[in-house]
Amino acid sequence: MPSIRSRLWLAFAYALLMLSARADTLVRLASDDWCPYVCAKDGRIVNGVLVDFAQQALSAKGYRLESQLMPLNRAMLLTEQGKIDGIYAPAIDDRLVLSRPILSSRACFYTRPDSNWAYQSMRSLDGVVTGAIDDYGYDNGPFDDFVARAKQTKSPRIEINRGETAVEANITKLLRKRYDVMIEHEAVLDYVTRARHPELAGQLRKAGCLADALPLVIGISKHTPDAKVMVATVNAAINDKSGKDLLAGLRRRYGLATP
């Protein structure tokens, strides 16, 4: 029977072996440009709150993170097929292994300045066409259900935008009067109008927000062999003091309010 010392050495050697194996494990996460959470430049993802947090959490356990820029609906399809490993901030979806929420984001409605429309409840959406983005999550609740039903029935009450720059497309269509209302996460629209398109200042009117914020998670394909370990790694970083300090620093860096 092996001695306690021998068993300890075997356990240590196994841990080193597993760490070495993970050092060769490439984790491919995808998203469209959704700054300040996922930020792209020159056709590739470069940083963002979720990107930086995932990078720190996964690299600490020996994983190599590769972020790929693509439309969110395509990212969801490739993840479901097992061709990439996962998605930054997917809608809550039982086809994925989901991390705990890293942070949350509130989605709001926007109109042109000359409109007096205001969101008060889901009934407010009767009689208007709303611009939204394919496969986005907004509240993990009534509005997401509304979008899903509208897509399934091809309802004219929702116009779906797609592409790597779907946020800008949504704004452009609103300003060109393709529809009267658009929905976007407040922090994302604030970033776009502050840092990328200051010329839009004053051209968009906030007209109310959804009651519930969307939990922002990392979603890993169930086809990825290490999916549960990857998610557990992210979860451990969320709960760890150093991870909480990192997230607080990222909030400050990207101009997000403290919850």
C-alpha angles and dihedrals in degrees: 000000000000116000122245089254091053092049090050091051091048091051091048092049091049091051090051090048092051092047090050091050092051090050085067094046113105115205113202115198122176140197142146121254104293106154135213087031097038116010127193133193130181092359099310139085110256107168146322136153095283094039094050093045094049091046092055095043097047098038090053086065095045101263121137113224122211117184118205125198115222140127110289094237090056091046089054092050094049091046092051089050091049093241092123128022104239156313138267111238101349122178110269102277132169090216088074137060101239131206122222114273112285090193136326135247131205120221121214138187123245134194137175113280094254093060124099095192115128133188113234103149139343088281088067087073093064110112098014133092113230125204113221138160125253117258093000119139116224109170108345084236143060098347094048088050089050092053092046092052092045091053092047094050094035089237116188089221091083126050111197122213124200138183141075091289098038092139092062090044090054092052093046093052091049092051090046089054096246085138138356102235136035131185126217138154108271097230091048094051091044089053093047094050094041104041108019110024110022088161086075092065108122094014096091126060121202108228104182138304139247115267095236129051120227117247108235111220141161112249120205125194115253085225091066107098093214095043098120092044091050092049091046088052092054091045092052090053091050091055097038119097092233089051091051090049090049092051092049089052092048091051090055093045094052097039099249118153119246108257 
